[in-house]
Amino acid sequence: MSEYPASGPTPQIPATRAPAPPPKPATTLRQRLAELRGPAVAPRPLDARALAALAANPGCKRRALLDGAGVDKAALATALGSPAPFGQSQFAFVRGNAFEAKVKADGGTELLRLLVERLGGGADAPADAVVPDLTAAGPEGRAARTALALREATAAGGWALLDHPMLALEVAGSPAYLEPDAVVVHPDGTWTVVEIKSFPMIDSSADASKVGAAARQSAVYVLALERIAAMTEGAEVGHRILLVCPKDFSNLPTASVVDVRKQRAVTSRQLARLTRVEDIAAALPEGATFDPGCSRDELGTAVEAVPAAYAPECLAACELAFHCRAKARADGAVESLGRSVRGELGGLTTVAGVLAAAAGKEGDPADPTVAALRRAAALRAEALAGAKGGVPCH
């Protein structure tokens, strides 16, 4: 016999719900960048030279992502079939290290003499300086140890020479660790960046392009130092850096002072314009990777999924530039003609479109760019006609 009355409603037994699956752990930015780089590939550190080149072309999301992820662009370019045919030779590397060791010998006595001679304002060179030990585990540890050494040296009020300090700077939401040749702390609390290069300084002047590259590189160090100085009482980062080079054709060191205020302002503005790395990575298709061990087709698809801003100037600063140039030429993009030409062409984005507009086949005649192209084409045709007919051109 049922325990419930026949006339009553049948009680509803609640359905048993399956337990909800545990939430999927969120992928951190570091994990995501490691996946893009390749699980077995060690990250390539982002140095000041790469940062200066990145700041010179802030619209290139491709370079921002690859550098932020620590991708070895030289290996990637080789895997894509467009190896970069430039880089420092082993001989130049050894020579540069030997010259730097000479400059820093005896506790940096010669380096400090050159610095006081160029920046001291008549002060005497110090007999010695404190050289703190900056040894620590990993780049984060070394950066923290450097910051502590800078604060201690500033508080002590004496001369200090930091040999290869480690500085941290956030770039597009990703940390970058930078290693200048040296930073000198003055008794008045000024911090001066020292850049040691192996190219010669002949008759007190060096190659302007190399000095400019050194200034842009040093401006990145100045920006990183300013973050520490802002939290250090009595500290001030000098905007004049000391560039040390071999004198004439000898191995004797000489130096000059380079004002990097302009480069610092430009670099700061350009780095601020960079799109955050996580935003660029989020737009990539699932499974995209830049692991050089993958097939060329896979790598090509992943690379083309990230917009680039190619210009001929990239050839001297980016290992992937030859791949980007080949793609720009294949697409007939006007970027392959240079930034100045690209800027003059307005909405015309391909070489074929430019030629068609000049020939009167495409384009709005009221567009100033189209009108200028047609006028130039008419003048060229007139000049060629005159040359064929023997009429001199005026």
C-alpha positions in Angstrom: 0.0 0.0 0.0 1.3 3.4 -1.0 2.2 5.8 1.8 0.7 8.7 -0.2 -3.0 9.2 -0.7 -4.3 8.2 -4.2 -6.1 11.5 -4.7 -3.1 13.7 -3.7 -0.5 14.9 -6.1 2.6 12.9 -6.7 5.5 14.5 -5.0 8.3 15.8 -7.2 11.8 14.4 -6.5 14.4 17.1 -7.3 16.6 16.1 -10.2 20.2 15.5 -9.3 22.5 18.1 -11.0 25.9 17.2 -12.2 28.6 19.2 -10.4 29.8 22.1 -12.4 33.2 21.6 -14.0 36.0 23.5 -12.3 36.8 26.8 -14.0 39.6 26.7 -16.5 42.7 28.4 -15.2 43.3 31.7 -17.0 46.4 31.8 -19.1 48.8 34.4 -17.8 50.6 36.7 -20.2 53.9 35.0 -19.5 52.4 31.6 -20.3 50.9 33.0 -23.5 54.2 34.5 -24.7 56.0 31.2 -23.9 53.5 29.4 -26.1 54.1 31.8 -28.9 57.8 31.5 -28.5 57.8 27.7 -28.3 57.8 25.6 -25.2 61.5 24.6 -25.5 62.8 28.0 -26.7 64.5 30.3 -24.2 63.3 33.9 -24.3 65.7 36.4 -26.0 66.2 39.4 -23.8 65.0 42.8 -25.0 68.0 45.0 -24.9 68.4 48.8 -25.3 69.4 48.6 -29.0 66.2 46.6 -29.8 64.1 49.0 -27.8 65.6 52.0 -29.6 64.8 50.4 -32.9 61.3 49.5 -31.7 60.7 53.1 -30.6 61.8 54.3 -34.1 58.9 52.3 -35.6 56.1 52.2 -32.9 53.4 51.3 -35.4 54.9 47.8 -36.1 52.8 45.5 -34.0 54.8 42.5 -35.4 58.1 43.7 -33.9 56.4 44.7 -30.6 54.9 41.2 -30.2 58.0 39.3 -31.2 60.3 41.4 -29.0 57.9 41.3 -26.1 57.6 37.5 -26.4 61.4 37.1 -26.5 61.3 35.5 -30.0 64.7 35.1 -31.7 63.9 37.1 -34.8 67.2 36.0 -36.5 66.3 32.3 -36.2 62.7 33.1 -37.2 63.9 34.9 -40.3 66.2 32.0 -41.3 63.3 29.5 -40.8 61.2 31.7 -43.1 63.9 31.7 -45.8 64.9 35.3 -45.4 67.9 35.3 -43.2 69.3 38.7 -42.0 72.8 39.2 -43.5 74.0 41.5 -40.8 75.3 41.3 -37.2 78.5 42.0 -35.2 81.4 39.8 -36.2 83.2 37.7 -33.6 86.4 39.8 -34.1 84.5 43.0 -33.4 82.9 41.5 -30.4 86.2 40.4 -28.9 87.8 43.7 -29.7 85.0 45.6 -28.1 85.2 43.5 -24.9 89.0 44.0 -24.7 88.6 47.8 -25.1 85.9 47.9 -22.4 88.0 45.9 -20.0 90.9 48.4 -20.6 88.6 51.4 -19.9 87.3 49.9 -16.6 90.7 48.5 -15.4 92.0 49.5 -11.9 88.5 50.2 -10.5 87.6 52.4 -13.4 90.3 55.0 -12.8 90.7 56.0 -16.4 86.9 56.1 -17.0 86.4 58.4 -14.0 89.3 60.6 -15.2 87.6 61.0 -18.6 84.2 61.7 -17.0 85.5 64.4 -14.6 87.6 65.9 -17.5 84.4 66.2 -19.7 81.7 66.7 -17.0 83.5 67.7 -13.8 83.5 71.4 -14.3 87.1 71.8 -13.1 86.8 69.2 -10.3 89.7 66.8 -9.6 89.4 63.2 -10.6 88.6 61.0 -7.6 91.4 58.8 -6.4 89.0 55.9 -6.2 85.3 55.0 -6.2 83.0 52.5 -4.7 82.3 49.6 -7.1 79.4 47.7 -5.5 78.8 44.0 -6.1 75.6 43.7 -8.3 75.5 39.9 -8.3 72.0 38.4 -7.8 69.9 35.6 -9.1 68.1 36.3 -12.4 67.4 39.6 -14.1 64.7 40.6 -11.6 67.2 40.0 -8.7 69.9 42.0 -10.5 67.6 44.9 -11.2 66.5 45.0 -7.5 70.2 44.8 -6.4 71.1 47.7 -8.8 68.3 49.9 -7.5 69.5 49.3 -4.0 73.1 50.0 -4.9 72.1 53.3 -6.6 70.2 54.4 -3.5 73.0 53.5 -1.2 75.6 55.3 -3.3 73.5 58.4 -3.5 72.9 58.5 0.3 76.7 58.0 0.9 77.5 61.2 -1.1 80.6 59.8 -2.8 81.7 58.5 -6.2 80.4 55.1 -7.2 80.9 53.1 -10.4 78.2 50.5 -11.2 79.7 48.0 -13.7 77.0 46.5 -16.0 74.0 47.3 -13.8 70.6 45.8 -14.6 67.7 48.2 -15.2 64.0 47.4 -15.7 61.6 49.2 -18.0 58.0 48.3 -18.9 57.5 48.3 -22.6 54.0 47.7 -24.0 52.9 46.0 -20.8 55.9 43.6 -20.7 59.1 44.1 -18.6 62.4 44.7 -20.4 65.7 44.3 -18.6 68.5 46.5 -19.8 72.3 46.4 -19.1 74.3 49.6 -19.8 78.1 49.5 -19.8 78.3 51.6 -16.7 76.5 54.1 -14.5 78.5 56.6 -12.4 77.0 58.2 -9.3 78.4 61.7 -8.5 78.8 63.1 -5.0 76.0 65.5 -5.7 73.6 62.7 -6.5 73.8 62.9 -10.3 73.7 59.6 -12.2 75.6 59.5 -15.5 75.2 56.8 -18.1 78.5 55.7 -19.7 78.5 54.0 -23.1 81.7 52.3 -24.3 82.0 51.7 -28.0 84.8 50.2 -30.1 84.4 52.5 -33.2 87.1 55.2 -33.3 86.9 58.9 -32.5 89.2 60.6 -35.0 90.2 64.2 -34.3 87.6 64.3 -31.4 84.7 63.3 -33.7 83.2 59.9 -34.6 80.8 58.6 -37.3 77.6 60.6 -36.9 75.3 57.6 -37.6 77.1 55.5 -34.9 77.0 58.3 -32.4 73.3 58.8 -33.1 72.6 55.1 -32.5 74.6 55.2 -29.2 72.6 58.3 -28.2 69.2 56.5 -28.9 70.4 53.5 -27.0 71.6 55.6 -24.0 68.2 57.4 -24.0 66.6 54.1 -23.1 68.9 53.7 -20.1 68.1 57.2 -19.0 64.4 56.5 -19.1 64.9 53.3 -17.0 67.1 55.2 -14.5 64.5 57.9 -14.1 62.1 55.4 -12.6 64.6 54.6 -9.8 65.6 58.2 -9.3 62.0 59.2 -8.8 62.0 57.1 -5.6 65.5 58.1 -4.4 65.9 61.2 -2.4 68.6 63.6 -3.8 69.0 61.6 -7.0 68.9 63.2 -10.5 69.6 61.4 -13.8 71.9 63.4 -16.1 70.8 63.9 -19.7 74.3 64.2 -20.9 76.0 60.8 -21.3 79.7 60.0 -21.6 80.6 58.2 -24.9 84.0 56.5 -24.6 85.8 55.3 -27.8 89.3 54.5 -29.0 91.3 57.6 -29.8 92.2 57.9 -33.5 93.6 54.6 -34.6 95.0 53.5 -31.3 93.6 51.5 -28.4 93.8 54.5 -26.0 90.4 55.7 -24.7 89.0 59.1 -25.3 85.5 60.5 -24.6 82.9 63.0 -25.6 79.7 64.2 -24.0 76.4 63.6 -25.9 73.2 65.4 -24.9 70.4 62.8 -25.2 67.4 65.0 -24.2 65.9 65.0 -27.7 66.4 61.2 -28.1 64.9 60.6 -24.6 61.8 62.7 -25.3 61.3 60.9 -28.7 61.8 57.5 -27.2 59.5 58.1 -24.3 56.7 59.3 -26.6 57.2 56.4 -29.1 57.3 53.7 -26.4 54.1 55.1 -24.9 52.4 54.7 -28.3 53.1 51.0 -28.5 50.0 48.8 -28.3 50.1 46.5 -25.3 51.6 43.1 -26.1 48.6 41.2 -24.6 46.2 43.0 -26.9 48.3 42.0 -29.9 48.6 38.4 -28.7 44.8 38.2 -28.1 44.1 38.9 -31.8 46.2 35.9 -33.0 44.4 32.8 -34.2 44.4 29.7 -31.9 47.6 27.7 -32.2 49.7 30.4 -33.7 53.4 30.0 -32.9 56.7 31.5 -33.8 58.7 28.4 -32.8 61.6 28.1 -35.4 61.2 24.4 -35.3 57.8 24.5 -37.0 57.2 24.4 -40.8 57.7 27.4 -43.0 54.0 27.5 -43.8 53.0 27.5 -40.2 55.5 30.3 -39.4 54.5 32.3 -42.4 50.8 32.1 -41.4 51.6 33.2 -37.8 53.8 36.1 -38.9 51.3 37.4 -41.4 48.6 37.3 -38.8 50.4 40.2 -37.0 50.3 43.6 -38.8 53.7 45.0 -39.7 54.8 48.6 -40.6 57.7 48.0 -43.0 60.0 50.8 -44.1 63.4 50.6 -45.8 65.0 51.9 -42.6 64.0 48.5 -41.0 66.8 46.8 -43.0 69.4 48.2 -40.6 67.6 47.5 -37.4 65.4 44.4 -37.6 66.3 40.8 -38.4 62.9 40.2 -40.0 63.1 43.2 -42.3 64.0 41.2 -45.4 61.0 39.0 -45.0 58.8 42.0 -44.6 60.4 43.7 -47.6 59.7 40.7 -49.8 56.1 40.6 -48.7 55.7 44.4 -49.3 57.2 44.1 -52.8 55.0 41.1 -53.7 51.9 43.0 -52.6 53.1 46.1 -54.5 52.8 48.2 -51.2 54.0 51.8 -51.4 55.7 51.3 -48.0 58.6 49.6 -49.9 59.4 53.0 -51.4 60.1 54.7 -48.0 58.2 56.6 -45.3 58.5 60.0 -47.0 57.0 58.7 -50.3 54.3 56.8 -48.4 53.4 60.0 -46.6 53.0 61.9 -49.8 50.7 59.4 -51.5 47.7 59.8 -49.1 45.1 57.1 -49.7 47.0 55.4 -52.5 48.4 52.2 -51.0 49.8 50.2 -53.9 52.3 51.0 -56.6 49.8 49.8 -59.3 47.2 52.3 -57.9 49.8 55.1 -58.0 50.7 54.4 -61.7 47.0 54.1 -62.6 46.2 57.4 -61.0 49.2 59.0 -62.7 47.9 57.6 -66.1 44.4 59.0 -65.5 42.9 55.5 -65.3 41.9 55.7 -61.6 41.5 58.2 -58.9 39.5 61.4 -58.3 40.9 64.3 -60.3 40.0 66.6 -57.4 42.3 64.7 -55.1 45.5 66.8 -54.7 47.6 63.7 -54.7 46.1 62.4 -57.9 46.3 65.8 -59.5 50.0 66.1 -58.6 50.7 62.6 -60.0 49.0 63.4 -63.3 50.9 66.7 -63.5 54.2 64.9 -62.9 53.3 62.2 -65.5 52.5 65.0 -68.0 55.8 66.7 -67.4 57.7 63.5 -67.7 56.0 62.7 -71.0 56.7 66.2 -72.3 60.4 65.8 -71.3 60.7 62.4 -73.0 59.0 63.8 -76.2 61.4 66.7 -76.3 64.4 64.4 -75.8 63.4 62.2 -78.7 62.8 65.2 -81.0 66.1 66.7 -80.2 64.6 69.7 -78.4 66.7 70.6 -75.3 64.8 70.5 -72.0 64.8 73.7 -69.9 
